[in-house]
Amino acid sequence: MDASTTSIGSAELESVLPGGDPALHAGKIGVLLINLGTPEGTDKASMRRYLKEFLSDRRVIEWPRAYWYPILYGIVLNVRPKRSGALYDKIWNREENESPLRTITRAQGEKLRASLKAHDAILVDWAMRYGKPSIAEVAERMIAQGCDRILLFPLYPQYSAATTATVNDKFFEILMSRRFQPAIRIVPPYYDDLAYIEALAQSIEKHLATLAFRPEVLIASYHGIPKSYSEKGDPYRDHCLATTTALRQRLGLGEKQLITTFQSRFGPEEWLKPYTDETVEQLARGGTQSIAVFNPGFAADCLETLQEIAMEAAETFRHAGGDNFSHIPCLNDSEEGMRMLDTLVRRELSGWI
């Protein structure tokens, strides 16, 4: 055959494509921000629904199902929803009737959309791994709007199978049922990226400048994972330590001035140490009077930062003899945080825009 018999025009090509929806070939680019998740309300039913989805994830709880499910359905989902609901109620955004995590993630999506508005082909949206809006509904909407390329952005600076990997799993699980699949890119972990470290450093410096005291110790408190996960090869611990090291260098602090701890342990297993709650208490009992705690592993303030740190850790510190305690907010949708997100997104979109 010669070229004249094998070449067909775009209109003819579209007519022979299976599924034939022109919207699928419009060439738009989706940018999808994804955070952990949030319950729809603080009531027992909403909390049970959220916790069931979260704690049924094999990436989060790796125990055999025959061992874990009787505990989950027999104990955890009967006891924890009420307790967790009471904790969420302390930080709930009553004006919007939603968790702070949802409020902040939406704001991040809106501000990123505004910063990329010069690119007409780019659609920015956000989703939650657990709860709503779900990854499935947002991904399907992006594809329906004509996105044949999607940049997936798991909002976890430090990689863990229990966070980043489960986001990726869920997204590709959705694609498995589709005949048309868009091209996918994933923003890599950014635990030591200069844009991230600079944003954190500026945020810390700005906050410290507002305090009436000077912290003797800065604590970088990361969400923990079971020690066994790390021993199996999860790089999370190393990523956290790398973040702290980079921040020490940027802020000019020593190892005793800026320390790493891990929080939010759950269940009987040993988790990554040192534990945040124990460290805060030990510092106070050892004579330290002033500390500040920040959460570099969280892209947005949530239950674990606003309640567990800003409330519980503060109370523990003062009860043990400490005096001055301050929680430094996450990057959230701050100027520093948005500049960092914009930098990472534009970098990963290189070649697409």
C-alpha positions in Angstrom: 0.0 0.0 0.0 1.2 3.5 -0.7 0.7 6.5 1.7 -2.5 7.7 -0.1 -4.3 4.4 0.8 -3.1 4.2 4.4 -3.4 7.8 5.5 -6.7 9.0 7.0 -7.8 12.4 8.3 -8.7 13.3 11.8 -12.4 13.2 11.1 -12.1 9.7 9.6 -10.0 8.6 12.5 -12.6 9.7 15.0 -15.3 7.8 13.2 -13.4 4.5 13.6 -12.3 5.0 17.2 -14.2 2.8 19.6 -16.3 4.7 22.0 -16.3 7.7 19.6 -16.9 10.5 22.1 -15.1 13.6 20.8 -14.7 14.9 24.4 -12.2 12.1 25.1 -9.9 13.6 22.5 -10.1 17.2 23.4 -6.6 17.2 24.8 -7.2 18.7 28.2 -4.9 18.2 31.2 -6.1 17.3 34.7 -4.3 18.2 37.9 -5.7 16.1 40.7 -4.8 17.0 44.4 -5.5 14.1 46.7 -5.4 14.1 50.5 -6.1 11.4 53.0 -9.8 11.8 53.8 -12.4 13.1 56.0 -15.8 12.0 57.6 -18.9 13.7 56.3 -20.0 14.6 59.9 -19.1 14.0 63.5 -22.1 11.7 64.2 -21.6 8.1 64.9 -22.8 6.9 61.5 -20.6 9.2 59.5 -17.6 8.3 61.6 -18.3 4.6 61.3 -18.6 4.8 57.5 -15.3 6.8 57.3 -13.3 4.6 59.7 -14.6 1.4 58.0 -13.3 2.5 54.6 -10.0 3.8 56.1 -9.2 0.8 58.4 -10.3 -1.8 55.7 -7.5 -0.7 53.5 -4.9 -3.4 53.3 -2.2 -0.8 52.8 -3.1 0.8 56.1 -3.6 -2.3 58.2 -1.5 -5.2 56.9 -2.6 -7.8 59.4 -4.3 -10.9 58.0 -8.0 -10.2 57.4 -9.0 -13.3 59.5 -7.2 -11.7 62.4 -8.0 -8.0 61.8 -11.7 -8.1 60.7 -13.1 -9.6 64.0 -11.3 -6.8 65.8 -12.4 -4.1 63.3 -16.1 -5.1 63.2 -16.4 -6.5 66.7 -14.6 -3.8 68.7 -13.1 -0.8 66.7 -16.2 0.1 64.7 -18.4 -0.1 67.8 -16.2 1.9 70.1 -14.0 4.3 68.1 -16.7 6.2 66.0 -18.1 7.9 69.1 -14.7 8.8 70.5 -13.4 10.0 67.2 -16.6 12.0 66.5 -16.1 13.8 69.9 -12.5 14.7 68.9 -13.6 15.9 65.4 -16.3 18.0 67.0 -13.6 20.1 68.8 -12.1 21.2 65.5 -15.1 21.1 63.2 -15.6 24.0 60.8 -19.1 24.8 61.8 -19.5 27.6 59.3 -19.0 25.2 56.4 -20.2 22.1 58.3 -17.1 20.2 57.4 -13.6 19.2 58.7 -10.7 21.7 58.4 -9.0 19.2 56.0 -11.8 19.5 53.5 -11.9 23.3 53.8 -8.1 23.6 53.3 -7.8 21.1 50.5 -10.6 22.8 48.6 -8.8 26.2 49.1 -5.6 24.7 47.8 -7.4 23.4 44.7 -9.0 26.8 44.1 -5.8 28.8 44.5 -3.8 26.4 42.3 -6.6 26.6 39.6 -6.3 30.4 39.8 -2.5 30.3 39.5 -2.7 28.1 36.4 -5.6 30.0 34.7 -3.5 31.2 31.9 -3.4 27.6 30.6 -6.9 27.0 29.2 -6.3 23.3 28.8 -5.7 22.7 32.5 -8.4 21.5 34.9 -7.6 21.5 38.6 -9.6 19.5 41.1 -9.2 17.7 44.4 -10.3 14.5 46.0 -10.0 12.3 49.1 -8.6 8.8 49.4 -11.3 8.0 52.0 -14.6 9.8 52.1 -15.8 12.5 49.7 -15.2 13.8 47.1 -13.9 10.4 46.1 -11.0 9.8 43.7 -13.4 7.8 41.5 -16.0 10.6 41.1 -13.4 13.3 40.4 -11.3 11.2 38.1 -14.4 10.2 36.0 -15.5 13.9 35.9 -12.0 14.9 34.6 -12.1 12.3 31.9 -15.7 13.3 30.9 -14.5 16.9 30.6 -11.9 15.8 28.1 -8.7 15.2 30.1 -6.5 12.8 28.2 -3.6 13.5 30.5 -3.8 13.6 34.3 -1.2 14.7 36.8 -1.9 12.9 40.1 -0.6 14.7 43.2 -0.7 12.7 46.4 -0.3 15.4 49.0 2.2 13.5 51.1 5.8 14.9 51.1 7.3 11.7 52.5 6.4 8.4 50.7 4.8 5.6 52.5 2.9 2.6 51.2 0.1 3.5 53.7 -0.4 6.9 52.1 1.1 7.5 48.6 0.8 3.9 47.4 -2.8 3.5 48.4 -3.7 6.7 46.5 -2.0 5.3 43.4 -3.6 1.9 43.9 -7.0 3.4 44.0 -6.6 5.6 41.0 -5.3 2.8 38.8 -8.0 0.5 40.1 -10.5 3.0 38.7 -8.7 2.9 35.3 -8.8 -0.9 35.2 -12.5 -0.8 34.4 -12.2 1.8 31.6 -11.6 1.2 27.9 -10.2 4.7 27.5 -7.3 5.5 29.9 -5.7 8.9 30.0 -1.9 9.2 30.2 -0.9 9.5 33.9 2.0 11.2 35.7 2.4 11.2 39.5 4.2 13.9 41.5 7.0 12.1 43.3 7.7 12.4 47.0 9.1 15.9 47.7 10.5 15.4 51.2 13.8 17.1 50.5 12.8 19.3 47.5 14.2 22.8 47.8 10.8 24.3 47.2 9.2 22.3 50.0 12.1 22.9 52.5 12.1 26.7 51.8 8.3 26.9 52.2 8.5 25.1 55.5 11.4 27.2 56.7 9.7 30.5 55.8 6.5 29.3 57.5 8.4 28.4 60.7 10.3 31.7 60.7 7.1 33.7 60.2 5.4 31.9 63.1 8.3 32.2 65.5 8.5 35.9 64.9 4.9 36.2 66.3 5.7 34.5 69.6 6.4 36.3 72.8 8.9 33.5 73.7 11.8 31.7 72.0 11.4 27.9 71.8 14.3 26.0 73.3 13.4 23.0 71.2 11.5 22.7 67.8 9.8 19.4 67.3 9.1 18.1 63.8 6.3 15.6 64.5 5.4 13.2 61.7 2.6 10.7 61.5 3.9 7.4 62.6 3.7 4.0 60.9 4.3 0.5 62.5 8.0 -0.3 62.9 7.4 -3.5 61.0 6.4 -1.6 57.8 9.7 0.2 57.9 11.6 -3.0 58.4 9.9 -4.4 55.3 11.4 -1.6 53.2 9.0 1.3 53.5 11.2 4.4 53.0 9.0 6.7 55.1 11.3 6.9 58.1 14.3 7.8 56.0 12.3 10.5 54.2 11.2 12.0 57.4 14.7 12.2 58.8 15.9 13.7 55.5 13.3 16.4 55.8 14.4 17.3 59.3 18.1 17.3 58.3 17.4 19.6 55.4 15.4 22.0 57.7 18.2 22.0 60.3 20.6 23.1 57.6 18.3 25.8 56.2 17.4 27.1 59.7 20.9 26.8 61.1 19.8 24.6 64.0 21.6 21.8 65.8 20.4 18.2 66.4 19.1 19.1 69.9 17.4 22.3 68.8 15.3 20.6 66.0 14.3 17.0 66.7 12.1 14.4 65.0 9.3 12.5 66.6 6.3 10.4 65.5 2.7 10.6 66.5 -0.7 9.0 66.1 0.1 5.4 66.8 -2.7 2.9 66.8 -3.0 -0.7 68.1 -0.6 -3.0 70.0 2.4 -2.9 67.6 5.5 -0.9 68.1 5.6 2.2 65.9 8.4 4.4 64.8 10.1 6.1 67.7 10.6 8.5 69.5 6.9 9.1 70.2 5.7 12.7 70.2 3.6 12.5 73.3 6.4 10.8 75.4 9.0 13.3 74.1 6.9 16.3 74.9 6.4 15.0 78.5 10.1 14.1 78.9 11.2 17.5 77.8 9.0 19.2 80.3 10.0 16.9 83.1 13.6 17.6 82.2 13.3 21.3 82.7 12.5 22.5 79.1 10.1 25.4 79.5 9.4 26.5 75.9 8.8 24.4 72.8 7.1 24.7 69.4 5.8 21.7 67.3 5.1 21.6 63.6 3.9 18.8 61.3 6.0 18.7 58.1 4.3 15.4 56.9 0.9 17.0 56.7 -0.1 19.2 53.7 -3.1 20.6 55.6 -4.1 20.9 59.2 -6.4 18.1 60.4 -7.4 16.1 63.5 -3.9 14.9 64.0 -2.4 18.4 64.1 -5.2 20.6 65.5 -6.4 18.2 68.2 -3.6 15.8 68.9 -0.8 18.4 68.8 -2.3 21.8 69.4 -4.6 20.6 72.2 -3.4 17.2 73.6 0.4 17.7 73.3 0.1 21.2 74.7 -1.8 19.9 77.7 0.7 17.1 78.2 3.6 19.6 78.1 2.1 22.0 80.6 0.9 19.2 82.9 4.4 17.9 83.1 5.8 21.2 84.1 6.4 23.0 80.8 5.3 26.6 80.3 5.3 27.9 76.7 3.9 25.8 73.9 3.1 26.7 70.3 1.8 24.7 67.4 3.0 25.9 64.1 0.3 25.5 61.4 0.8 23.3 58.4 1.6 25.0 55.0 -2.2 24.8 54.2 -3.1 27.3 51.5 -0.6 29.9 52.8 1.4 32.0 50.3 4.5 29.8 51.0 2.5 26.6 50.6 0.8 27.6 47.4 4.0 28.8 45.9 5.5 25.4 46.6 2.5 23.5 45.2 2.6 25.7 42.0 6.3 25.0 41.6 6.0 21.3 41.9 3.0 21.1 39.6 4.5 23.2 36.8 7.7 21.1 37.0 5.8 17.9 36.6 3.7 19.3 33.7 6.8 20.1 31.7 6.4 18.8 28.2 2.6 18.8 28.6 2.4 22.6 28.7 
